[in-house]
Amino acid sequence: MRVGLYQRWPNPLEGDRLQTYVESQPGWRITLRSSDYASGGTLKRPGLQRVLTAARSGVIDVLVVSHLYILSRKTQQLAFVLNEMTSRGVRVVSAADPTLDTETAHGLFLMRVVSAVAEIEQAGALADRRDRLRHEQQSADESPLAG
């Protein structure tokens, strides 16, 4: 099995974990390593595009990521990536939680549920940030030093 590894905001510890996971799988060998230093809110990432191109051209059989949200924090985008992979026979596996594996219907279902929760968490974090900024602005406007 030809394996692609993908990391977003890579670090050596995560890379070692992915390497160890692949080595624990009989017959798996790494043929692609790709990474990005970019937001999970967009698919316009060179490393992710390399992974998609590899899947489309039949260069990889399995894509291993540490966590599902590495691919995308948006449900529709994750569904797109998973569809691109699985429609070309590329299995997607989370090394942190091997039950998140597109090889099984249950694993694919769990991936979609987890992605929906991640999107809700991201939306909540953005709303909290907006509320905090609005509160800070109102506090500054009410300050006796303002104006």
FENQUIQUI-V211832 format. One record per residue. N is the residue number from 1. RES is the residue in three letters. SS is DSSP state (H for helix, E for strand, L for the rest). Layout:
n:N res:RES ss:SS
n:N res:RES ss:SS
This chain:
n:1 res:MET ss:L
n:2 res:ARG ss:E
n:3 res:VAL ss:E
n:4 res:GLY ss:E
n:5 res:LEU ss:E
n:6 res:TYR ss:E
n:7 res:GLN ss:E
n:8 res:ARG ss:E
n:9 res:TRP ss:L
n:10 res:PRO ss:L
n:11 res:ASN ss:L
n:12 res:PRO ss:H
n:13 res:LEU ss:H
n:14 res:GLU ss:H
n:15 res:GLY ss:H
n:16 res:ASP ss:H
n:17 res:ARG ss:H
n:18 res:LEU ss:H
n:19 res:GLN ss:H
n:20 res:THR ss:H
n:21 res:TYR ss:H
n:22 res:VAL ss:H
n:23 res:GLU ss:H
n:24 res:SER ss:L
n:25 res:GLN ss:L
n:26 res:PRO ss:L
n:27 res:GLY ss:L
n:28 res:TRP ss:L
n:29 res:ARG ss:E
n:30 res:ILE ss:E
n:31 res:THR ss:E
n:32 res:LEU ss:E
n:33 res:ARG ss:E
n:34 res:SER ss:E
n:35 res:SER ss:E
n:36 res:ASP ss:E
n:37 res:TYR ss:L
n:38 res:ALA ss:L
n:39 res:SER ss:L
n:40 res:GLY ss:L
n:41 res:GLY ss:L
n:42 res:THR ss:L
n:43 res:LEU ss:L
n:44 res:LYS ss:L
n:45 res:ARG ss:L
n:46 res:PRO ss:H
n:47 res:GLY ss:H
n:48 res:LEU ss:H
n:49 res:GLN ss:H
n:50 res:ARG ss:H
n:51 res:VAL ss:H
n:52 res:LEU ss:H
n:53 res:THR ss:H
n:54 res:ALA ss:H
n:55 res:ALA ss:H
n:56 res:ARG ss:H
n:57 res:SER ss:L
n:58 res:GLY ss:L
n:59 res:VAL ss:L
n:60 res:ILE ss:L
n:61 res:ASP ss:L
n:62 res:VAL ss:E
n:63 res:LEU ss:E
n:64 res:VAL ss:E
n:65 res:VAL ss:E
n:66 res:SER ss:L
n:67 res:HIS ss:L
n:68 res:LEU ss:H
n:69 res:TYR ss:H
n:70 res:ILE ss:H
n:71 res:LEU ss:L
n:72 res:SER ss:L
n:73 res:ARG ss:L
n:74 res:LYS ss:L
n:75 res:THR ss:H
n:76 res:GLN ss:H
n:77 res:GLN ss:H
n:78 res:LEU ss:H
n:79 res:ALA ss:H
n:80 res:PHE ss:H
n:81 res:VAL ss:H
n:82 res:LEU ss:H
n:83 res:ASN ss:H
n:84 res:GLU ss:H
n:85 res:MET ss:H
n:86 res:THR ss:H
n:87 res:SER ss:L
n:88 res:ARG ss:L
n:89 res:GLY ss:L
n:90 res:VAL ss:L
n:91 res:ARG ss:E
n:92 res:VAL ss:E
n:93 res:VAL ss:E
n:94 res:SER ss:E
n:95 res:ALA ss:L
n:96 res:ALA ss:L
n:97 res:ASP ss:L
n:98 res:PRO ss:L
n:99 res:THR ss:L
n:100 res:LEU ss:L
n:101 res:ASP ss:E
n:102 res:THR ss:L
n:103 res:GLU ss:L
n:104 res:THR ss:L
n:105 res:ALA ss:H
n:106 res:HIS ss:H
n:107 res:GLY ss:H
n:108 res:LEU ss:H
n:109 res:PHE ss:H
n:110 res:LEU ss:H
n:111 res:MET ss:H
n:112 res:ARG ss:H
n:113 res:VAL ss:H
n:114 res:VAL ss:H
n:115 res:SER ss:H
n:116 res:ALA ss:H
n:117 res:VAL ss:H
n:118 res:ALA ss:H
n:119 res:GLU ss:H
n:120 res:ILE ss:H
n:121 res:GLU ss:H
n:122 res:GLN ss:H
n:123 res:ALA ss:H
n:124 res:GLY ss:H
n:125 res:ALA ss:H
n:126 res:LEU ss:H
n:127 res:ALA ss:H
n:128 res:ASP ss:H
n:129 res:ARG ss:H
n:130 res:ARG ss:H
n:131 res:ASP ss:H
n:132 res:ARG ss:H
n:133 res:LEU ss:H
n:134 res:ARG ss:H
n:135 res:HIS ss:H
n:136 res:GLU ss:H
n:137 res:GLN ss:H
n:138 res:GLN ss:H
n:139 res:SER ss:H
n:140 res:ALA ss:H
n:141 res:ASP ss:H
n:142 res:GLU ss:H
n:143 res:SER ss:L
n:144 res:PRO ss:L
n:145 res:LEU ss:L
n:146 res:ALA ss:L
n:147 res:GLY ss:L
